[in-house]
């Protein structure tokens, strides 16, 4: 449903608590304009009414009648005083009764010196006269009060006559809004009580013109209407996305202004927040921004729990002492709030904030990928068309659309999926449009999309190029030819914000007789993370499972990533480390022109890893720099084949037989590729076929166990 408007108006009963009124959509500004016209009409109509002959005639009749009654009372009291031998005089302290002796008033000094009997008689008569005088004065005051009331009634009658039709029309127009007729009645009553403001305020002598203008307009400010929510021209429920959810942007604020050096405020300076704007609809917030803004999270929770949007000073919410200000009437809320954030923040709030699970009951997970099928490919194309139309870009030809879809799969790192990072897709198309414009093309072609991708990589790959240079110059030692024992090229991924790239690393293994087992040098140097350490322990489990069923492992081995000076994390090199260890134990050399990636479990199954495209491309660049001879390649988990979305250059090299990719499912498959020697299967008696890799490893471990058993340390001399 369509949301309505909200306005704030002056509260004539308590000016510090403005009233909120709800109106149908679009009628808030209309009511504001109608009230403005009403006051303007009243300011013209009232002076005319009070300048009319009819008003002057009725006023004079009323005053003459009252003045006649007052004069009669005063004449009677003066006559009574004369008869009693007194004269009435006015003084700063009131009316005085002065005795008359021998035809003249007697001052108080003479009165005191009169004989006692004369003075007593005069005082007796004075007291009686004063009693009558007080009674008469009360009657005079009553007449004056009646006169004031009559004048007020007359003024009210004339004013109502002048603005009655205006009031009636306004009330009739807004009769469907319950609060407005009541408010208009209050406005009318206030006008009647403050007619002088409409009839003209007296000038302030010596005051500057701007002050005079301010004083003239100030009494009419309270009749304004402050529209805080305007849904004119909208259809349906509002959807508001607040990108900066500060406390005041969410819940509104009360602005201040300086008037002649003094901070002032009133209901006209109330400003709504996004909660008010989204009332009756939906408010979308990024939870990270919400939590980053002081007071916003607590303010939002309070509003949702109470169902009211309270506009208040941040200092008041924090318990600080603040200057006196207005307290607007809270506006009832009917709103749905959607928070956008990461799963980690959701879990933190769910566990740490009891209110969170009560206020936000519906959780929706959005995937970062979607299936790559005809339907979704069509939606990708629709997105491109909409972007082109909305931003007036060049249209994409068929090959360009196909290239963008391929890029979507590359972002998803899965040939069967498409990325939902539409912002990245849009950025790519915008940049491709720039290159198409620079080349004078009418449409965006595949070459423009490819150039945009390449330029994006170029702007971020400085570190990658430096590493490749160091490898070419022999600073980082990476062999891409020949065979060596206990050494293999592992592949890892480095992340630089929005750019990831693969790099080869030399992994070596050394062995000796002992009881220490496998030592991870990276862990000992505090460079290896917990997942990497877990991978090394799994390698130990593999050795136990395959070679320690009939003998103990008398092995002391060291595994290390050579020339690594930063932290290493992840288990994607566990198969690499195992290959190096098997080579060292068997004495069989490994092909240095092949790189390896993949994790392994204790059963020897090679498991999928992340970043397979970046890893292959990183090793390919090194091999290309040193010269492709058709032997170079890499071993990857077979389960990662579905993730391959490689550069066209690598695809062409693979097709031409210049670069090889070996999907392997087990360690046995991989060691056969790396050594050229069969892995060997276990026979029923627990031994391996002679001449195989496993046979050589098992025999070496058996020899080491025998050596350990027969070893007798020589006493020191």
N, C-alpha and C positions, 0 to 999 in steps of 0.2 A: 504493500500500500504506500501511497504517497505521503511523505512526512509533512507536517505542518510548520508554521512559523512560530517564533517566540519573541515577545517584546517585554521590556521592562518599563514600568511607569512609576510615577511618584506615588508614594504611600502618604495620603493626607493625614492619616492617623499617627504615623510614625515615620518621619522623613529619613531615618537611618535604616529602614528596612523596606527597600523598594519591592514592589509587587511584580510577579511574573505572570504573563497572560499568554495562553496558547490560542493561535488562530489557524484557520485553514491555510494551506500553502498559497502564497502570493498575496494574502490579505494583510500581512504585517506591514509592508511598506505602504499599502493603501490606507490602512488605519493611521499610520504616522502622518501621511499627507493630509488626510481628512481632519485630523486634530490640528494640524498646522493652519489649515484654512479656517477651521472653526474659531481658533483664537484670533486670527487676523480679522475675520468678520466681526467677532465680538469687540475687538478694539476699535472698529469703525462704528458699529451700531450703538454701543453704549454712550459714547460722548454725544452722538446726535440725539439720543433719547433724553439725556439729562439737560440738553440745551433747548428742548422743545417748550412751547408756550403752555402746553398741557401740564407738563411737570412743574413749571414755575407757578401756575395757577393753583394746583393742588398743594404745593409746598407752602405757598403764601396763606391759603385758607387754613391749613393745619397750624401754621405758626401763629396766625392772628388769633385763632380760637384759644390756643394755649397761652399766648401772651396776655390775652384779655383776662383769663382766669387767674393768671399769676398777678396781674396788676390789681385785680379786685381784692385778692388776699392781702397783698402788701398795703393797699389803701385801708382795709379794715383794721389791720394791726397798728398802722400809724394812727388811725382814729382812736383806737382803744388806748394807745399809749398817751395820746393827748388828753383823753378824758381822765386818765389816771395820774396826770401831771408829770409825764415823762416825754422825752424825745429820743428817738432811735437813731443811733449813729453807727456807721461802718468803721471797723478798725482792723488792723492786721490779724487780730486774734478772734474776729467775729463781730457779731452785733452787740452793741452796748446800749443799755438803758440809762439815760442821763436825767436826773430829777430836775424839774423846773420850779424855781421859787422866785416869786415876784416878777414873773414873766421872762426870766432868763435861766439858761442852763447852769447848774451848779457843778463846778469841777470837783474832783474827788478830794482835793485838799480841803476845800471849804466844807464838803459833806462830812468829813471826819470831825471838824470842829463844831458842828451843830450840836445843840442840846441833845441829850440822850433820848428824851421822849420824842423829839421831832425826827431824829435819825431812825429810831425804831419804827415809827409810823411809815416813814418813807421806805425803809427796807422791806416792811411787810407788803406794801403796795408793789414794790419792785419785784419781789418773789412771785407774787400772783401774776404780774405782767409777764415775767420771764417764762412762767409755765405756759401762758397763752402763746407767747412768742415762739417757744419751741414747737408747740403743736402746729402753729401756722407755718413755721419753716419746714416741718415734715410734709405738710400739704404742698408747699411750694416745690420741695424736692420731688415729691410724687408727680406733680404736674410736669416738672422738667424731665423726669424719667419717662413719663408717658409721651412727652414731646419727642424725646430721643427715639423711643420705640416707634412712635408714629412716623418719624422721619425715616427710620430704618425700614419699616414696612413699606413706606412709600418708595424708598430707593429700591428695595427688593422687587416691589411690584413693577416698577418702571423697568428694572433690569431684566426681570423675567419676561416682560412684554417684549423687550428688545431682542433677547436671545432665545426665547422659548421655542420658536420654530426651528432654530438651528439645533438646539438640544434634542428636540423631538425627532428631527430628521436623522441625526446621528444615532440615537438610540434605536430607531426603527431599522436603520441599515445594519446594525450589528446586534440585533436582537437574538441571533442564533448563537452568539458567544456570551455565555452566562455572565462572565466577569465584567464585560464592557459596559452594559447599561448601569451597573452599580458604580463603576469607575466614573462614567460621565456624570452621574448624580453627584459624586464627590467633587468633580471638577466644577460643576455648577454651584454647589454650596461654597466652594472656595472662592469663586469669582464674586459671589454676593458678599462675602466677608472681606474682599479686597478690591472693592470697586474703585478706590482711589487710584490704584495702579493703572486701571483702564481709562480713567478720566484724566490722567496726566499727573506725573510726579512733579513736585516743586523742584526748581533748580537749586543746586547746592552752590551758594555764593563762593566764588574763588576757586572752585574745583576745575581741573582741566577738562577739555571737551571729551577726551576718551573715557574719563571717569564718569562724566555725565551720561554718555551713551551706555556705558556698562550698567549704571544704576537704573536707567530707564528700561533696559531689556532683562535685567536679572529676575524681576518678579514673574516673568512669563516662561522661564526655563523649566519650571516644574510641570508645565503643561505639555512638554515635548514627549514624544514616544521613541524609545530606544529599541530599534530592531536588532536583536542579537543573532537570530537565525532567520535567514531568508531563503525559502525554497521556491521562489518564483521561477517559473520556466522549467522546473524539474519534472520528471515522470518516474514513478516508482520509488523504492526506498533508496536513500542516499548511501553511497559507498565512499568512505573517506580514508585515504592513506596518509597518515601523519608521519612525515619523514624526520621531524625534530620534536619528539614527544617530551618536551620540558613540562614542568608542573603547570605553568601558566598556559602553554600551548594546548595542553590537554583539558584543563578545568576552567580556563578563562582567567581574567584578571580585572582589576579595578585601576584604571589609569588615574593619574594626577595631572593637574595643571597649575601653573603659577599665576595668581591674580594679585597684582600689586605687591609682589614679594612674599606672598603666602601660598603654600600648597593647599589646594582645595580639590574636592571631588564630589560627585553626586551620581545619581543613577544614569545620567546620560553618558558617563564614562565607563560603564560596565562593558567589557568585551568578552565574547563567548570563546570557548575552546573547541577542540575537535570533537570532544564528547557531545557538545551541544549540536555541532554541525552534523554529526552522524546519528543523532537521536532519531529513533524510528527506523534505523537502518543498520549499517555495518561500519565498524571502525577497524582498520587494519594497522597493526603496529609491528615494528621490528623489535623483538624482545631485547636484543643487545642494546639498542639505543634507549629503550625504555628503562632498563636497569642502570644505564650509565647516567641518566638524568636524576639529580637529587630530588627526592620526595615523590617522583612521578609514579613509581610502583605502588607505594602506600596510598597515594591519592587515587589511583585507578581502582585499587581493591576496595577502598572505602566507598567510592561511588557505586561500584557494582554490588557491594553488599547491602548498602542502604537504598539503592535504586534511585539515588538523587545526585545531581551535579551541583555541588556547593562551590560557589566562587568565593575564595578567601585569599588573604595575604599569606604568602609562604611563611613569613615570620610567625604568624598566629598558629599555623600548623605545627611549627617547631617549638611553640611554647614561649616565644619571646614577647616582651612587652612592646606593643606597637601603638602608634598614634590612633586616636579614635577615627573610625572610618565607617562606611556603610556595610551592611550585611544583607546582600540581595537574597530574596526568597529562593530556596533551592528549586531547581527544575526537575520534575520526575523524568526518569530515564526508561526508555524501552529500546534497548540496544543490544547488538551482538558484537563482541570484540574478538577479533582473530589475531593471535600472536604468531609471528613468523620467526623461527629460530632454529638452532641446531639441536639434534637429539641430546647432546650433552647438557645443554642448558635446560632442556625439558626435564631430564632426569634429576638435575640439581634442584630445580624448583619443586618438582614432585616430592622429593625426599625432604627438603629443608624447609619448605613453606607450607604449613597446613592449609592455608587459604587457597593455594593454587589448585589443588585437586577438587575443591568445592566450587570454585568459580569457573574453571576451564575443564569441563568434563569430556569434551569431544577432542580426540587427537586424530590428526590425519598426517600420515607419512607421505611425502612426495619423493618419488624416485628420481634419481639424476639421469636415468636412462630409460628408453622405451624400446620395444621390439622394432627391428628393422623389417617391416613388411610393406606391402603395397599401400595399405591404408595410411600408415604413419609417414611413409615417403611422400605421399600426396599431401599430408598435413604440413610436412616440411616445405614443400613447394608453395602451399597456400601462405605459409608464414612469410616466405620470401616475397611473394606477390603483394601481400599487405604492407610489408616494410617498404617496398618500392613505391607503392601508391601513396602511403602516408608521408614519406620523406622525399618524394619526387626524385627518386633515383632512376638510373637506367635499368631496363629490364634485363634479366639473365637469359641467355640462350640455354638450350637443352643440356649441352655439355657442362656449362657452368653450374646448372642446378644439380647435375649428377656429381660434380666435383664437391659441391657444398655438402651433399648427402654423405659422400665418402669422408669428408672432414668431420661430419657429425659422428660417424662411426669411429674415427680416430680419437676424437675427444672421449668417446665412451670406452675406448680401448677394447672394442669387441665388434667383430664384423657382423654379428647378428643383432646388434643394438645401435640405437641412435642416442646421442646426448641430448638432454633437455636444457643445456646451457644456452638458451636462445639469445642471451645478451652477447655471448661470444660469437654466435653465428651472425648476429646483426652487425657487430663490429667488423667482422670479416667482409661482409657484403658492402658496407660503407667504404672500407678501404679499397676494395676491388673497384667500386664505382669511381673512386678518385683516380685510380690508374687507367681505367677505361676512358675517363674524361681527358686525362693527360695525353692519351694516345689517339684521341679523336674518334673513338669507337662509338657506334650508336647503341651497342648492347654490351653487357658484361659477359665476357667469354671465359672459357676454362683457363686461359693463360693469365687473365687478370686475377682470378681466384687463387691460382697457384702462386702468382707473384705476391699477393697479399699475405699468403701463408709464409712464404719464404722471407719476406721483409719483416714479418712479426718475429720470426725466429732470429733473424739477423740482429734485430734490436736488443735481443736478450742473451745471445750466445757467446759473449766475450769470454767468460770463464771456460766454457767448453773449448773454444778455439785455443786458449792459452794451454789447457791441458793437452790437447792434441799436438800443439807445437812442442811442448816439453817431451812428449813421447817420441816425436819425429827426431828431435835433437839428442835423444838418449838420456835426458835428465830423469825422466820416469822410465824405468826399465821394463819394457813390454816386448816379448819375443813374438813374432808372427811367422816364424819359420823354424824348421828343425824339430827335434824331439828331446825332452829332458825328463829325468826321473824326479818325482816328488815336487813337480812344479806344473801349474796350470793357470790359464788366464780366466779369472772370474769376471763377471759383469755386475755392475751396480748402477744405481740411479742416484743422481744428485738433483735436488729440487731448489730452484731459485724463484720462489714466489709462483708466478704463473707459467714458469718455464722449467721443464725437466729434461735432462739429457743423460745418456748412458756413457759410462767410461769403463775401460778394462782395468783390472788390478791383478797383479801377480800374487797368486796364493801358493805358498810353499809349505811343505811338511818335512819335518826331520824326526827320526825315530832312534830309539835306543832301548837297551834292556833295563827294566826297572819296574816299579810298582805304582808309579805316579799316574798312569793312565794318560789320557789326552789332556794336555794343557792348552788353553786358549790364551795366547799372548795378548790379544786385544783386551780380553777381560782382565788379565793381570795388570795391564797398563791403564785400566779404567777407561778404555776407549770403546769397549764392546757393550752394547745394550743387552737387556734381559732376553729379548727374543733371539738375538744372535747367540747368546750363551746357551739358550735352549737348543738351538740347532746343533751346536758342538756336542752337547750331551746326547742328542739323538744319534750322532755319529758313533759315540761310544756304545750306545744301545745296539746299533747295527753290527758292530764288531762282536759284541757279546753274543748276539743272536746267530751269527753266521760262523764264528770261529772259536767260540769258547765253550762249546758243549762238552768237550772231552779233555779240556786242559784250561788252566788259568791263563789270563792275559798278563804276560810279564812284559808290559809295554810302557815305555815312557816316550810320548810323542809331543811335538810342538807344532801348532798351526798358527799361521800369521798371514795377514794382508801386508805385503811388502810396501814400503813407502806410503803408508797411510798415516796421516797426521791429524785426522779429524775423527769424530765418533763414527762407529759402524753399528747399524741396527738392522734387524730383519734376519730371516732364516733362508733367504733366497740363495745364499752361497753355501748352504750345508752340503749339497751334492758336490759342489766344487771342492770343498775341503775334503770330502770323503774320497774323491778321485785322486787328489794329491796324496792322501794317506795310503790308499791302495797301491799307488805307483811306488811310493817309498818302500812299502812292505814287500811288494813283488819284485822290485828292481826293474820293472818294465817302464820304459820312457813314454811320456805322453806327448801327443802332437801339439806343438806350441802354436800352430796356425789355426787351431780350433779354440774357441772360447766356450765357457760353460755358465749356465744359470739354471736354477731350479732348487727347490727345497726337497728334503727326503724324509721319509719316516723310518722307523726301526725295522720295517720289513723290506726296505730297499726300494720302495715305490717313489718315483719322482713326482713331486706335486707342483701344482700351478703356482706361479709367482706374479707379481705386478710389474708394470713397466717393461714388458717384454719388447715392445716396439722401440722404445728409447734405448734399451740395452743393445739390441741388434744393430740399430743405426749408429750407435756410438762406436761399436767394434768395426763396423763396415767402414766408417770414415778413417779409422787408423789403418786398416788393411789397404784401403784405396790410396792413402798417402804413401804407404810403403810399396805399393804395387800389387794389384790383384793378379794371382797366377792360377786361379781355378781350384786351389787347395783350401783356401781359407773358408771359414764358416763358423757356425756356432751350434751348440746343443741346447735345446730348450725342452721343457716338459711337453709331452704330447697334448696334454689338456690345454696348453696355451695356444695351440694352432688356431683356435677359433677367435683368438684375440689379435691375430696378426693384421695390422693395417699399416703396412710399411710404405715408405717413400717409393715413388715410381722408379727411381734410380736403382734401388735395391731389388725390386721386383724384376726389372730388366736384367740385372746382373745375375740373379738366380736363374732366370730363364736361359741365359747364355752360358750357364755353367761356371761363372766366374766367382760365385759366392754361394755357399751351401748352408742349408738349415736342416739340422737333424732333430726331428721330434723323437724323444725317448720316453719310455714308460717306466723303466727300471734302471737301477744302477748297473746291472749286468749289461743291458743294452748300451748304456753310455760308455762303460769301460771298454767294451769291444770296439766302439768307434774311435776312442781316444788312443788305444794301444794297438789296434789291429790284431789282437789276440782274443780267442774265444774266452768268454767269462767262465764257463764251466758250470756243470750242475752237480749237485750233491748226490752221491750214490747211496744205496741202501745202508752201507756200512758206515756212512757218515763222512767218507772221504770224497775228494773231488777228482775229476778226470785230470790225468797228468798233462802238463804243458799248458794248462789254462791259467787264467789270472787268479781265480779263487784257489787253485791248487798251490800256486806259488806263494800267495799270501798265507794260506793255512800252514804250509811247510815252514815259512819264515817264523810265524808266531810259535809253532811247535819247537823250533830250534831255540827261540828266545826263552821259552818256558824251561827247556832242558838246561840251557845255560844258567838261568836263574836258580834252578834247583841245585845244580852242581857247583855253584859259585861259593867259594869260601873266602871271605875277606882276609887279607894278610895283615897280621898285627903290625903296628907301626914300631919301628926300631928307634 
